Amino acid sequence: MKIGIDQFSYHRYFGEVTRWEVDPGVRWTVNDFINRAQSLQVEAVSFQTHFISPSQLKDISQECSRFNLVWIVEWGHPDGLKMGTSSVAVADLVRWLHATSELGGSLVRIVAGYPTYRGREPVTAQMKRLVPILQQVCQTAADLGIVLAVENHADFTPLELVELIEEVGASNLRATFDTGNCVRLEADLVHSARRIAPLTEIVHLKDLWILEDSRGNPTASWPTAPLGHGMLDIPGVLRALWSEGFNGYLLIEMAHMHSLWPDEDKAVADSILWLKKHLRAYDSDLLLSPVPKGPTPS
C-alpha cells in the first residue's frame, strides 16, 4: 500500500470554506502543497480539478517528478457526472482525460454525483442512466491509457458502487473507496471495505467524529479527526484491505475538522505518522489491538 495526500485535505488553503469552517487566512499554491507532501515523505499526491486548471498539469507533473511523487487527478468535485444528467460534465471529464494523458498521467478518480442526489430517484434508475455514459467514458480513457476510479461520494454506498462497476464491465473502471462517505450512508465500514477492496485503486482514508444529530443525513456535519482519534474502525479497514490483497493508494483526506483538531496540516502530519506505524505492523499483532481514542469532546 502506498501512502499519499489528497489536495482536498487543504481545501481551505485553496479557497473552499464550508459552512462549518472559517477562512484560515492562508492561501497555498500547488507548489506549496507538493513541497509539503515531499516534506512529509509520502509517495503520492492527488489534485482536485476544482482547484486547478488543465494548464497547470505540466508544472504539476514536472514538480512531482522532481520529488519522485506519483500524481493523481481527482475529477468531479462537487457533483461530477450529476448522476448522468449532464452532457457538459461528460465533456469536461473527457477534456481532463486528454490533458492528463498528454503528460503521462494514468489514474483519474471520478465521481458520479453528490449526497444531495441521494433519494431523488431510485438508485436503480440512476445506475441505468450512468452505465452507458461510463462505458463510453471508459473507452475514451482506455484509448488514452488511463484507469478511472469512481468514488462512493455519499451518492452510492460501496456495495452499490460495486454493482455499478460490475454492470459497466470495463476493465479500466475501478473504485475509490472513501471511508467517511461509507459511514455517512450508514453502510457497514469494514464489511464494505472487504467487499470493494478487489476493485479498489484508491482509498480516501479519513476518520470521523460522528455527531448523533447527523446520523441519517449525509449532507449534515461529519467532522474529521486525525487517523486513530476519531470513531471509525480504521485498523479494521486496513485489515480488510490487506486480507483482500489491496496494493493501491491510501490517500489521507480531511473534510472539515472537528473543533478539537482545528489545524488540518497538523492532522495530516499526525495521520501519516499513525498510518506508517500501522502499516509496519502487518506482521505483528498491532493491527489486531484496540486503537486508543482521542479526548472526548465536551
C-alpha positions in Angstrom: 0.0 0.0 0.0 1.3 3.5 -0.9 0.6 6.5 1.3 -0.4 9.8 -0.2 -2.3 13.0 0.5 -5.4 14.3 -1.2 -5.3 18.0 -2.0 -8.8 18.3 -0.6 -7.3 18.0 2.9 -6.2 21.6 2.4 -9.4 22.8 0.7 -9.5 25.9 2.9 -6.0 26.8 1.8 -7.2 26.7 -1.8 -10.2 28.9 -1.1 -13.1 26.5 -0.3 -14.5 27.2 3.1 -17.6 25.2 4.0 -20.5 26.4 6.2 -18.9 24.7 9.2 -15.5 26.4 8.8 -13.8 29.8 9.0 -11.3 31.1 6.5 -7.8 30.4 7.8 -6.4 33.5 6.2 -3.8 31.3 4.4 -3.6 30.5 0.7 -1.4 27.9 -0.9 -0.1 27.4 -4.4 0.1 24.0 -6.0 3.8 24.0 -5.3 3.2 24.7 -1.6 1.1 21.6 -1.5 3.7 19.5 -3.3 6.5 20.8 -1.2 4.6 19.9 2.0 3.8 16.4 0.7 7.5 15.9 0.0 8.5 17.1 3.5 6.0 14.5 4.9 7.7 11.8 2.9 4.7 10.3 1.2 4.6 8.5 -2.2 1.7 10.1 -3.9 -0.4 13.3 -4.2 -3.8 13.8 -5.7 -5.1 17.1 -7.3 -8.7 18.2 -7.3 -9.7 19.6 -10.7 -11.9 22.0 -8.7 -8.7 23.8 -7.5 -6.5 23.6 -10.6 -6.7 24.1 -14.4 -5.6 21.7 -17.1 -2.8 24.1 -18.0 -1.2 23.5 -14.5 -0.8 19.8 -15.1 2.5 20.3 -16.9 4.1 22.1 -13.9 2.5 19.6 -11.5 4.0 16.6 -13.4 7.4 18.2 -13.5 7.4 19.2 -9.8 6.2 15.8 -8.7 8.8 14.1 -10.9 11.5 16.1 -9.2 10.4 14.7 -5.8 9.5 11.2 -7.2 5.9 11.6 -6.3 3.1 9.9 -8.1 0.4 12.4 -9.2 -3.3 11.5 -9.5 -6.0 13.7 -10.9 -9.3 13.8 -9.0 -12.1 15.0 -11.2 -15.6 16.0 -10.3 -15.9 17.9 -7.1 -18.6 18.5 -6.0 -21.1 16.6 -8.1 -19.3 15.0 -11.0 -21.5 13.5 -13.7 -24.6 14.7 -11.9 -25.8 11.1 -11.9 -25.7 11.0 -15.7 -27.9 14.1 -16.3 -25.2 16.4 -17.7 -23.5 16.2 -21.1 -21.5 19.3 -20.2 -20.0 17.3 -17.3 -19.1 14.4 -19.6 -17.3 16.8 -22.0 -15.4 18.3 -19.1 -14.2 14.9 -17.9 -13.1 14.0 -21.4 -11.1 17.2 -21.6 -9.3 16.4 -18.4 -8.6 12.8 -19.5 -6.8 14.2 -22.6 -4.9 16.7 -20.6 -3.8 14.0 -18.1 -2.8 11.6 -20.8 -0.7 14.1 -22.6 1.5 14.5 -19.6 1.8 10.8 -18.8 -0.9 10.6 -16.1 -2.6 7.2 -15.9 -5.1 7.4 -13.0 -8.1 9.6 -12.6 -10.6 9.5 -9.8 -14.1 10.5 -10.8 -17.5 10.9 -9.1 -21.0 10.2 -10.3 -22.8 12.6 -8.1 -23.1 14.0 -4.6 -25.1 13.3 -1.4 -27.8 15.8 -2.5 -28.7 13.3 -5.3 -29.4 10.6 -2.8 -33.1 9.7 -2.6 -34.2 11.9 -5.5 -35.0 8.8 -7.5 -34.3 5.1 -7.2 -30.7 4.0 -7.2 -31.5 1.5 -10.0 -32.7 4.3 -12.2 -29.5 6.3 -11.6 -27.3 3.3 -12.3 -29.2 2.5 -15.5 -28.6 6.1 -16.8 -25.0 6.1 -15.8 -23.9 2.7 -17.2 -23.8 3.7 -20.9 -22.2 7.0 -20.1 -19.5 5.3 -18.0 -18.9 2.7 -20.8 -18.3 5.5 -23.3 -16.0 7.4 -21.0 -14.1 4.2 -20.1 -13.5 3.5 -23.8 -12.1 7.0 -24.2 -9.9 6.6 -21.1 -8.7 3.2 -22.3 -7.7 4.6 -25.6 -5.6 7.2 -23.6 -4.1 4.6 -21.3 -6.0 5.8 -18.2 -7.6 3.9 -15.4 -10.7 5.5 -13.9 -11.5 5.1 -10.2 -15.1 6.1 -9.4 -15.8 7.1 -5.8 -18.6 6.3 -3.3 -19.2 10.0 -2.9 -22.1 9.5 -0.5 -24.2 9.2 -3.6 -23.8 5.4 -3.7 -23.0 3.0 -0.9 -19.8 1.0 -1.5 -21.9 -2.1 -2.3 -24.0 -0.2 -4.8 -20.8 1.1 -6.3 -19.5 -2.5 -6.8 -22.7 -3.3 -8.6 -22.4 -0.2 -10.8 -18.7 -1.1 -11.7 -19.6 -4.7 -12.5 -22.6 -3.6 -14.7 -20.3 -1.2 -16.7 -18.0 -4.1 -17.3 -14.9 -2.1 -18.3 -11.5 -3.4 -17.2 -10.2 0.1 -16.6 -13.1 1.1 -14.3 -12.0 0.7 -10.7 -13.1 2.1 -7.4 -12.1 4.9 -5.0 -13.3 3.8 -1.5 -14.0 6.7 0.8 -14.3 5.6 4.5 -16.1 8.7 5.6 -18.7 8.6 2.8 -19.3 5.0 3.5 -20.3 5.9 7.1 -22.4 8.9 6.0 -24.7 6.5 4.3 -24.8 4.2 7.3 -23.1 1.3 5.5 -21.0 -1.2 7.5 -17.5 0.1 7.2 -15.3 -3.0 7.5 -17.7 -5.2 5.5 -17.8 -2.6 2.8 -14.0 -2.3 2.7 -13.7 -6.1 2.3 -16.3 -6.3 -0.5 -15.0 -3.3 -2.5 -11.2 -4.0 -2.0 -10.7 -6.2 -5.0 -12.0 -3.4 -7.3 -10.2 -0.6 -5.5 -7.4 1.5 -6.8 -7.6 4.4 -4.3 -8.7 4.7 -0.7 -9.7 8.1 0.7 -8.7 7.4 4.3 -10.4 9.7 6.8 -11.5 9.3 10.4 -14.8 10.9 11.6 -16.2 12.1 14.9 -19.8 11.1 14.4 -22.4 13.5 15.7 -25.6 11.9 16.8 -27.7 14.6 15.1 -26.1 13.9 11.8 -26.9 10.2 11.6 -29.2 9.5 8.6 -28.3 12.8 6.9 -25.3 12.6 4.6 -25.4 16.3 4.0 -25.1 17.2 7.7 -21.9 17.9 9.6 -19.4 14.9 9.7 -16.3 16.4 11.2 -12.9 14.9 10.6 -10.3 13.8 13.2 -6.7 12.7 12.7 -6.5 8.9 12.0 -6.8 6.9 15.2 -8.5 9.8 17.1 -12.0 9.5 15.6 -14.7 6.9 15.9 -14.2 4.8 12.8 -12.6 1.4 12.8 -9.7 2.4 10.6 -7.5 -0.6 11.7 -10.4 -2.9 10.7 -10.4 -1.2 7.3 -6.7 -1.7 6.9 -7.0 -5.4 7.9 -9.8 -5.9 5.4 -7.9 -4.2 2.6 -4.8 -6.3 3.4 -6.7 -9.5 3.5 -8.1 -8.9 0.1 -4.7 -8.1 -1.5 -5.2 -4.3 -1.9 -2.0 -2.7 -3.0 -3.1 0.7 -4.2 -3.0 4.2 -2.8 -4.1 5.2 0.7 -4.7 9.0 0.4 -5.2 10.9 3.6 -8.2 13.2 3.2 -9.5 15.7 5.7 -13.0 17.2 5.4 -14.0 20.0 7.8 -12.1 19.4 11.0 -13.6 18.7 14.4 -13.1 21.6 16.8 -10.7 19.6 18.9 -8.4 19.3 15.9 -8.7 22.7 14.0 -5.3 22.5 12.2 -5.7 20.3 9.1 -2.0 20.4 8.4 -1.1 19.0 11.8 -3.9 16.5 11.4 -2.5 15.3 8.1 1.0 15.0 9.5 -0.2 13.1 12.6 -2.3 10.8 10.4 0.7 10.0 8.2 2.7 9.0 11.3 -0.1 6.9 12.6 -0.6 5.2 9.3 3.0 4.4 8.7 3.2 2.9 12.2 0.2 0.7 11.5 1.4 -0.4 8.1 4.7 -1.5 9.6 2.7 -3.7 12.0 1.2 -6.1 9.4 3.4 -8.9 10.7 2.7 -8.2 14.3 -0.4 -8.1 16.5 -0.7 -4.3 16.5 -3.4 -4.2 13.9 -5.5 -6.6 16.0 -5.3 -4.4 19.0 -7.8 -1.7 20.0 -6.9 1.8 18.9 -6.7 4.4 21.6 -9.2 7.2 21.1 -8.7 10.8 21.4 -10.2 13.1 24.0 -13.9 13.2 24.3 -15.5 16.4 23.1 -17.4 18.3 25.7 
